[in-house]
Amino acid sequence: MSASEAPAAATPPQASETYTASCHCNRFQYTVTVSPPLTDSASTVVDCNCSICSRNGYLLIYIDEKNITYQKGSDDEFSTYLFATKKVAHYFCPTCGTSCFAKSQDPTFFAGMKIVNVRTFHDLDLKALTLKPMDGKSYNAGV
């Protein structure tokens, strides 16, 4: 076996943290496991300036769906909103209106992922987060 065929060295597992989250009225309660933890300097949270993110006050992370566990409620109990290309559904509580996450409806666009609003996380110090500005306002696809 040549050096170019050598297997990659194993990387140590990254630290993770599980956050408790809910909508305002607690109709939906869930946990989200994030790696690295959101307060880690290697972690970033997206602060997008597009119309829906601005109006809903989203601060977003992209998470594999398997890292979200419901204690109360389920995906099919949320109300959803799609606009423009209808590529992404925005999920909100039909009782209190909290915007909890978004999910692609296109299997070729972020398949298996949820875009989670960290403002739904309990006891998270938003000032401790590293925000990554995203210019969604200039993005023409209208997701």
N, C-alpha and C positions, 0 to 999 in steps of 0.2 A: 504494500500500500504506500503510495507516495504521500508526501506532505500535503499536497493539494486535495487528497482524498480522505484525510484524517477527519474523524467526526469532530463536531464543535464541542468545546469544553462545556461541561454542565455549569449553568449559572445558578447561584444561590437563590432560593425563593425570596420574593419581595415581601416586605411587610404589608399587611392589609388591615383594614378596619371596617367593622360593620356598623352602619348608621341606622338608627330608627327614624322612620319618616311617616308622615300622614298628611292627609288633606286637613283643612281647618276644623271640620266637624267630626273628624275621626271615622267617617264612613269607610275610608280606605286607610289601612295601616300596613306598613311593609318595612322590611329591612333591605339595605343595599350594602353589599360588600365591595369595597373599593381598594384597589392596590395600584400604587402606594396610597396611604391615607391622604385625605385632602389637605391636611396641614403640613404634609411633607413638601420640601422645596422642589421635589421632582414632579409634583402633581400640579396640574393647571385646571382651572375652571373657565369655561367659555362665557364671555360677556358679549353677546351679539347685539348689534344695533338695528336689526331688521324690524319691521313693523310689529310682528307678533311677539317677538322676544322683548321688545321695548314695552309694549302694552301690558304683557303678562309679568314683567319684571324677572324674566328667566335668568338664572345663572346655571349653566349646563355642564354635565359630564356625559360622556358616551360610555355605556356599560353593556357588557354581555348580559342578555336577558336572564341567563342562569344565575346571575349574582343578585337577583331581586327575588325576595320571598314575601308573599302576602301572609299577614296574620289575619287580616279582615278585608274582604272585597276581592275582586279579580278584574282582569283586563276588560272582560265583556260587560262589566257593570258601569264602566265609565261612560260619559258622553264624549263624543269626538267631534273635532272640527278639522276640515280639510279646506284648503283654498288654492287658488292659482293652478298649479300642475297636479294638485291632489296627490303628490308624491309622499307627503308626510302627514300622518294623523296626529293631532294634538289632543291629548287625553286630559279631561278635567272632571271634577266631581260634579254630578248633576244636582247635588244638594247645596253645597257651599260655593262652588265655582272655582276651587283651587286648581290651578294648572299644574299637574304633577309630572308629566313627561310627554315625550313625543316618540313616534315610532314610524319608520319607513313602511310604506305600503308596496314598495317596489323591491322585489327580491334581489335585484342587482345593486341596490343602494343601501349600505349599512345593514345588511341582512343579519338577523339575530341580535341586533343591538337595540337598546332603548336610550333615549336622550333624556336624562333625568334632571329635573329642576332641584338643585340642592337647597333652595329656599324652603323645601318641604322637610328638610332634615331637622330633627330636634337637637337643641343645644349645640349647634354648630356656630362657631365664631366666624362670621363672614369676613371680618377684618383680617383674619389669619390666613385667608385663602390667597393664592396666586392667581389673579385674573388674567386671562388672555383675551384681549379685545379681538372681535371678529367683525369685519365689515360686511355683514349680511345685507345691509341696505343697498349695497352696490351689486349684489349677486342677482342676476336676472332670471334665474330659474324659478323663483317664487315657490320655494318648498314650504 
